[in-house]
Structure formats: C-alpha cells, structure tokens
C-alpha cells in the first residue's frame, strides 16, 4: 500500500490553472472554486461558491471541466 496521497481531479486542474495564470494564459475565471463533480458534497461546494458570487470550475474524474458562472436568480 502506498503512503502517497492521490491528488483529486479538481486539485490537478487548479494546479494547472495556477501555472497558466502565472504565464498570463489561464482559461479559468479569477477567484474560481474548483470542485470535483463526483464528490459527494459537490452540490454544497457549488452552493457555497454561488452564495459568495464566485464562479465554479466543475471537474469530472476524466479531467474535463465545465465553468459555472453565478447569475441573478429570476
């Protein structure tokens, strides 16, 4: 058994986003919350970010992403 902790898909994408932002070419919004789509508490994390007016980068297990932007409720 390995003592090495596996990095979540969202953590991997966030690390990549930081590197791209340093280079001035990140495709993600500033101050975005990175959330693992398959995580049991993903809904709560999305709600918490939306309540703060923050965009969400939803990351699937395969590393694909969807950007959710907060908007006014109708």
C-alpha positions as CSV (number, residue, x, y, z in Angstrom):
1,X,0.0,0.0,0.0
2,X,1.4,3.4,-0.9
3,X,1.5,6.2,1.6
4,X,1.3,8.7,-1.3
5,X,-2.0,10.6,-1.3
6,X,-3.7,10.8,-4.7
7,X,-4.5,14.3,-5.9
8,X,-8.1,14.9,-6.8
9,X,-9.1,15.9,-10.4
10,X,-10.1,19.4,-9.2
11,X,-6.7,19.8,-7.4
12,X,-4.8,18.8,-10.5
13,X,-6.8,21.2,-12.7
14,X,-6.4,24.0,-10.1
15,X,-2.6,23.4,-10.0
16,X,-2.6,23.7,-13.8
17,X,-4.7,26.8,-13.7
18,X,-2.2,28.4,-11.3
19,X,0.7,27.7,-13.6
20,X,-1.2,29.1,-16.6
21,X,-2.2,32.2,-14.6
22,X,1.5,32.8,-13.8
23,X,2.1,32.7,-17.6
24,X,-0.8,35.0,-18.2
25,X,-2.9,32.5,-20.1
26,X,-5.4,30.8,-17.7
27,X,-8.7,29.9,-19.3
28,X,-10.4,30.0,-15.9
29,X,-12.0,32.9,-14.2
30,X,-10.2,34.6,-11.3
31,X,-11.2,33.5,-7.8
32,X,-13.0,30.4,-9.1
33,X,-13.8,27.5,-6.8
34,X,-12.6,24.2,-8.2
35,X,-15.0,21.3,-7.4
36,X,-14.8,17.6,-8.1
37,X,-18.0,16.7,-9.9
38,X,-18.2,13.2,-8.5
39,X,-17.6,14.2,-4.9
40,X,-20.5,13.5,-2.5
41,X,-20.6,17.1,-1.3
42,X,-20.2,18.8,-4.7
43,X,-23.6,20.4,-4.5
44,X,-22.8,22.0,-1.2
45,X,-19.5,23.3,-2.5
46,X,-21.2,24.8,-5.6
47,X,-23.9,26.4,-3.5
48,X,-21.3,27.9,-1.1
49,X,-19.3,29.4,-4.1
50,X,-22.5,30.7,-5.7
51,X,-23.6,32.3,-2.4
52,X,-20.3,34.2,-2.4
53,X,-20.8,35.2,-6.1
54,X,-17.8,33.1,-7.2
55,X,-17.6,31.1,-10.5
56,X,-17.1,27.3,-10.2
57,X,-14.9,25.1,-12.3
58,X,-16.6,21.7,-12.1
59,X,-14.0,19.0,-12.8
60,X,-15.0,15.4,-13.8
61,X,-12.9,12.4,-13.0
62,X,-11.5,12.4,-16.5
63,X,-10.2,15.9,-16.0
64,X,-12.8,17.6,-18.3
65,X,-14.2,20.9,-17.0
66,X,-17.3,23.0,-17.1
67,X,-17.4,26.6,-15.9
68,X,-20.4,27.7,-13.9
69,X,-20.9,31.4,-13.5
70,X,-23.1,32.9,-10.9
71,X,-26.1,34.9,-12.0
72,X,-29.1,36.6,-10.6
73,X,-32.0,34.4,-9.8
74,X,-35.2,35.1,-11.8
